[in-house]
Amino acid sequence: MTAPDAHLLIVDDDERIRTLLKKFLMRHGFLVTAARDAAHARRVLSGLDFDMLILDVMMPGEDGLSLTRDLRTQMSTPILLLTAKGETDNRIEGLEAGADDYLPKPFEPKELLLRINAILRRMPEADAGETAPKVLSLGPIRYDIDRGELWQGEDLVRLTATEIQLMKIFAARPGEALSRSNLVEELGRDRGQAQERAVDVQITRLRRKLEADPKQPRYLQTVRGAGYMLAPD
């Protein structure tokens, strides 16, 4: 997905920030809609589809974390959180809520642009072919490698953009242990302990969608001293 194709929703209670970000991102080829709070965002989302949501965490009324948790029950659209809280625990809370990435305030608009483009690049392209898909079996779960889709019976399992990318990485090397630092690199993130911990959070969330008992994973296993491994049937 490229910038001219992408429609972004910015949700921030600060009118100045909304205006500046909207102008900046539109200059870089995005279609941008802005909302002043979570309630306004819900009204907009009821009538429009977006390729990505950029949510401020600290808003009056319903905050960005609560909105993220609720939206994750309805859609897999990528979510980037903007937060004035820089501590690692606060960032992890955002990832646990279902966000794909976070950016602490204050930030350079160029860094926001880079993160947006990185997330959009991770989204799978539409499959125009009619060839039979390659499928990995994970108990009652099926992973369609070509489409990047996870199915349980006839139900499509919603995945975030980061979860989609993780499944793509693991499916390319089934039965091979991948270290946290390797996963961070393949996800296109900056190196560091905070990002490795963020990967742990994403793995925990992905296990909830893959495993009958996420605390005793059968398919997305932890390999002691080596990392994580996808072990299909």
N, C-alpha and C positions, 0 to 999 in steps of 0.2 A: 504494500500500500504506500502511495506517495502523498506528499502534502496536498496537492490540488484535489485529491480524492477525499480528503478527510474533513469531517465536520466535527468540531470540538465544542463542548459545553464547559464554560467557566462558571464556577459557583463561588462567589466571594462577597461578603457583606461590605467590603470597602470599595466604594464606587470608583475611587481614583485607580486602585489596582485593577479593577475590572476593565476600566476604559483603556488603561495603558497596555494590559496584556492583550486585549482584543485587537487594538490597533497594531501592536507588534506582530502578533501571529497572523493577522490578515495580510500584512506586508510580506509575509513569508509563504503565502499561497494557501492558507487554511480558510475554510469557512467557519466562522466563529459565532456562537450564540452565548449570551451571558445571562446569569440569574443571580439575584441578590441574596437569596437564602435557600434553605432546603425545601421549604414549601413552594417557593417560586420554581425551583428546579424540578420538583415533582410534576407541576403543571406543564412545564415545557416538555418533560420526558413522556408525558401521556400522549403527546401529539407528534413528536419528532424522534427519529432514530439518530444516534450519534456514533462516531467511530471511537471517541475517547472522551472521558470526563475528567476535569481538573477541579478538585474540590478543596476549599479551604477547611482546615480542621476546626479552628476556633470561630464559630459563628453564633450569633444569638439564636435562641430557640434550639432546634435540633442541630447538633454539630455534625461535622463531616464524617466522623467515625460511625455514628449512628446511621447516617444516610448511606454510607458505604455498606454496612452490614445488611441493611434492608434491601438495597439495590442488588446485592449479590444473590439474593434469593430469587431474583426475577430476570437477571441478565448477566452476560459474561463480558460486557463492554469494558475495555481497559480503564482503570481508574488510577490517576496520579494525585496524591495528597500534597497539599501545601500546608506546612505547619511551622509555627514560630517555636515549637518545642524541639530542641536539638538533641535531647538525650536519647540514647539508643533504645531504652525501654519504650519511650513514646513512639519511636519509629516502628519498633516491632509490633506494638499495639495496632498501628495502622495496617501493617501487613497481615496480621491475624484477622483484622476486620474484612480483608478481601482485596485490599489495594494491591496494585501491581508494582508501584514504586512510590517514593516520597521525596520531597525536596524541601529542606528547611529554609525558612525565611531568615534574613534577607537573601535573595539569590540574584544572580545575573540572568537577565532574560535569555541570553544565548545558551546558558546551561539548561534552562527549561526547554528550549527548542531542541537541544540535543537529546534530552531524555524523552521528549514526545516522539521524535523520529525513531529513536531506538526501540521504543515500545511498539510503534506501528510497524516497524520492520519485522518484529517477531510474530505478527499476526499472519496466519496462513492465507495464501492466495486461494481464490476460488478455483476448484478443480473442474476444468472444462472437458476432461477426457471421460470416456465411457468404459475404460478398462476395469477389470475386476480389482477391487481394492486388496491391499495386503493388510492382514488383520493379526493382531496379537491377542491371544486369549489369556485373561487374568481371572480365572474362575468364572463367575457370572458376568464379568465385565469384558467387553470387546473394545480394543483400540484400533481404529482405522488409521493406518499409518499414512496413507495417501491424503486423506482429508483432515488428519489431525483431530479426529473426533473420538470421544469416549462414549460408549453405549452400554446400558444395562437393560437387557431385553430390547423392547421397542422404544425405550426412553433415552433421549440424549442427555448425558451428564454435563452440566454446565461447568466450564473451565475458565479461569481467568487467563489473560494473555500470558502471564508468567507460567502458569500451570501448563498451558498449551506448549510453550517452549521447552519446559522441563520434560514433558512426555516425548517430545520430538527428539531431545538429546538422549534420553534413556532408550527409546525405541531403536535408535540408530546403532546402539551397542548393548543389546540385551545380554545379560549374564556377565557383564563387565562392571567392576566396581569403579565408580567415579568419585574423586575426592571433592570436598566442598570447594576448595580453591579452583579446581577444574570447572565445576559447575558455575561458579561466579564468573570465570573467564568466558565460558560459552554463552552465558546470559548477557554478556556485554557490560557487566558492572565493574565499578572500581574495586580493586583488591583491598582486602582488609578484614579484620575480625568482625566488624559490624555487618558487612555484606555476607560473610560466611554464616553468621548467626541468622541473618535474614533468609538464607537458603534453608536452614533448619526449619524455620517457620513455614516456608512454602512446602517443604517436604511433608511436614505434619498435616497441613491442610489437604495436600494431594492424597495422602494416605486415607483420609476420611472418605474420599470418593472412590478409592480403589479397594480398600480392605474391609472384610467382615469385622475384624477386630484390629483397629488401627494401632493399638498398643502392642500387639503381637503380629507385626506385618508378615504376610506370606509372599507378597509379590513385589513390594518396594522395600527391599531389605536394607538394614544397616550392616555393613561389613566392617568389623572391628579393625581400626587402624587404617582403613582404606577408603571409606566413604559410603556411598549408597549404590545399590544395584537393582535393576529391574529384572525380575526372574519370572518370565511368563511360563504358562503351562507347556 
